[in-house]
Amino acid sequence: MLVLNALKQHLSCEPLLSATHVVVAYSGGVDSHVLLHAIHNLKQQDHFNFCLSAIHIHHGISQNADKWQTHCQQVCATLDIEFQTANVNVQSAPRQSLEAQAREARYNKLAELAPANSQVLLGQHQDDQLETFLLQLKRGAGPKGLSAMNRTWISDYLFQPDKQVGFYRPLLDTRQQAILDYAQQHKLLWCEDESNLNTDFERNFLRHDVLPILQSRWPEISRSVSRSAALCAEQQHLLDEVCEKKLKQIQASPYSLHLPALQLLSQSWLHQLVRYWLSELGIQSPSLVVLNQLKQEVLDAAEDASPILQWNGWQFRRFNQMLFVIAVKPLINKQVLIWNGGSQMELPSDMGTLHFRKCSEPNSNNLTLDSKAGDISIQFGGYSQRFTPKGAAHSKPLKQWFKQWQIPPWVRNQVVLLRQNDQLLGILMHAKWLPSQDYIPATGEVVAIEFVSSP
């Protein structure tokens, strides 16, 4: 009854009350099986109007994954519940656990398969929340990490910006023993993931070797820690409201902040706002060591310095009285590429692709040249050479134009120079062609050069 009462209460409140589709993320384990079975019973008993379905994600990690998939399909067929299943490929990545990779892949696929404006129910319970809290505590997390698992959140599906899918954990206040009692009472059969017994994994170590001792001494510790996590989440929410207002006052662009305003902040507020800023951009926050280096090595560096502070594929850079966060890109060595007559040319370091095609009319996105007038060369580097942009009265070395145009150093490295017969005809910058003052578009049968950036 504990499980049914908890679920009935959640189904009678928002966001589940107005949901037209309720989707259970069904792994085949006891937690998701009980969730699916109980929701099915409540829908029949209390005549809820939502459409109920289940989605099973096949990770392919376990040798028993096919059996779990078949089991889930059979259970849904028996209960007459609409069933979907999908395979995802999970590959371990540096600095990220296989568990985290599988979780991200699973949520992305659930958001893809679930109907728009639906609620996807997850089976995590109060004891899972205790494990998550202790893992975050072990890692030295602050209020955000100690908030542990959110009860609800909205996922914007990447490939359909207008599609929103809600995720909801209705059992987060329910002990696992109550879930097991329900399963035994209804004689349910479920799948056991053999990896759950491997205590080399931190969560399993807590579950099997640590929590039984804590719960034996303090039987209510799961409930107490769940309350602490909720309080941390509440405090973090209030802090985020303040950060949102403060960030708007100092933000120059999505990826840059005004330097003078940052320099006036206390160290605590500097750390907090930078973390919030990066979180809004979907960038993993750097360690406390890196944040401690930020002020001294970047913000307070000499005015003519070009400091770089790097972590996990990202950099803090400073330019024109602003702090930038940029993705690390490899430097492109000074080099010259010659077009060989093909339809496209890949630029180095995954910059993108130049496409060559016949065209009769020039436009702002391409340069049109007579391909028979001489070799067409693509050049990187050599920014001391002179250039006269279209509409300019005088020529200057490119590096002086970059300074006048306020082009950051990391963008200059990505500028492409186009030459024909040793004449600089234009440069490709910010994915747009900027022709030379001396550039005269070709007529007749010409080749148009267009740029397509890498995704």
SULLINBEL-V862882 format. One record per backbone hydrogen bond with DSSP energy under -1.0 kcal/mol. CO is the residue of the C=O (numbers start at 1). NH is the residue of the N-H. Records with the same first field share a line. If there is no record, write none. Layout:
CO=NH / NH
This chain:
1=5
2=6
3=7
4=8
5=9
6=10
7=11
8=12
10=13
13=17
16=19
20=51
21=119
22=53
23=121
24=26 / 55
28=191
29=33
30=34
31=35
32=36
33=37
34=38
35=39
36=40
37=41
38=42
39=43
40=44
41=45
42=46
51=22
53=24
54=84
55=26
56=86
58=88
62=65
64=68
65=69
66=70
67=71
68=72
69=73
70=74
71=75
72=76
73=77
74=78
75=79
76=81
82=54
84=56
86=58
93=96
97=101
98=102
99=103
100=104
101=105
102=106
103=107
104=108
105=109
106=110
107=111
108=112
109=113
110=114
115=118
118=166
119=23
120=168
121=25
125=129
126=130
127=131
128=132
129=133
130=134
131=135
132=136
133=137
134=138
135=139
136=141
137=140
142=146
145=148
151=169
153=167
155=165
157=160
160=163
163=157
164=117
165=155
166=120
167=153
168=122
169=172
171=174
174=126
175=179
176=180
177=181
178=182
179=183
180=184
181=185
182=186
183=188
193=196
194=197
195=198
198=201
201=205
202=206
203=207
204=208
205=209
206=210 / 211
210=214
211=215
212=216
213=217
214=218
218=221
220=224
221=225
222=226
223=227
224=228
225=229
226=230
227=231
228=232
229=233
230=234
231=235
232=236
233=237
234=238
235=239
236=240
237=241
238=242
239=243
240=244
241=245
242=246
243=247
244=248
247=251
250=258
253=256
255=325
256=252 / 253
257=323
258=262
259=263
262=265
266=270
267=271
268=272
269=273
270=274
271=275
272=276
273=277
274=278
275=279
276=280
277=281
278=283
279=282
287=291
288=292
289=293
290=294
293=297
294=298 / 299
295=300
302=305
309=316
311=314
313=328
314=311
315=326
316=309
317=324
321=259
322=319
323=257
324=317
326=315
335=380
337=378
343=356
345=354
348=351
351=454
352=347
353=452
354=345
355=450
357=448
363=366
367=449
368=442
369=447
370=373
376=339
377=419
378=337
379=417
380=335
382=385
383=399
385=398
387=396
388=437
389=392
396=387
397=400 / 401
398=402
399=403
400=404
401=405
402=407
408=411 / 412
409=413
411=414
412=415
416=428
417=379
418=425 / 426
419=377
420=423
423=420
425=436
426=418
427=434
428=416
429=432
432=429
434=427
435=390
436=439
446=359
447=369
448=357
449=367
450=355
452=353
